[in-house]
């Protein structure tokens, strides 16, 4: 994960696959409804949604612990 005061924090490399904002919108959908529904409506696998949940939860936990 890239962090710097002048740079944006990315969980995944911005040139690879979907962007962070798209992934976060899928995750918000999965929280509001279900992982299966979010995966189906956004045409991604359920495994990807679970993987993104795990990865982003670590990123936010690490970030919030720092300050």
N, C-alpha and C positions, 0 to 999 in steps of 0.2 A: 504494500500500500504506500502510495506516494503522499507525503505530507510536507508542507512548507507554508509559511505565513503568506507568501505571495502566490502560491499555486493552489489549484483545486485538489481536493482529496478524492481519489478514485479507489474504489474497491477492486474493480477490474480495469484492465488497460482500456483506455477509451477507443482504441482502434480495433478492438476485438469484439465481435458479436454485437449484442445489444448495448445501448448506453445505460448508464446508471439510472437516469430518470425513467426509462422504459421499464427496467427491472423493478424499480421502486413502485411504479404504478401497478405492475402485476402483483407485487407483494401486498399492496394496499387492498387490491381486489381479493386476494386470497384470505386476508384477515377479515374482510367484510362478509365474504360468502364462504368459499372453501378453496382449498388448493386445487382440487379436481376441476372446479368450475373456472377458476382463473386460468389454469393451464389450457383448458379447452377453448375458452374465449380468446386467449392471446396466442394460441397456436404454439405453445411451448410444452415441454414434457413436465410431468409432475415432479420428476427427479430434479429438474432444473430449478423449479420453484423451491423445493426443499433445500437444495444446495444454496440458492441465493439467500434464503431465510437465515441459514446457518452463517454464511459469510458476512452478511450485513449486520446480523446481531452481534457478531464479534467486533466488527468495525465500530459500531455505535457504542458498544460497551467500553472498548479501549479509548475511544475519543472522549466519552463522558467521564472516565476515570482520571484523565489527564487535566481536567479543569473545566 
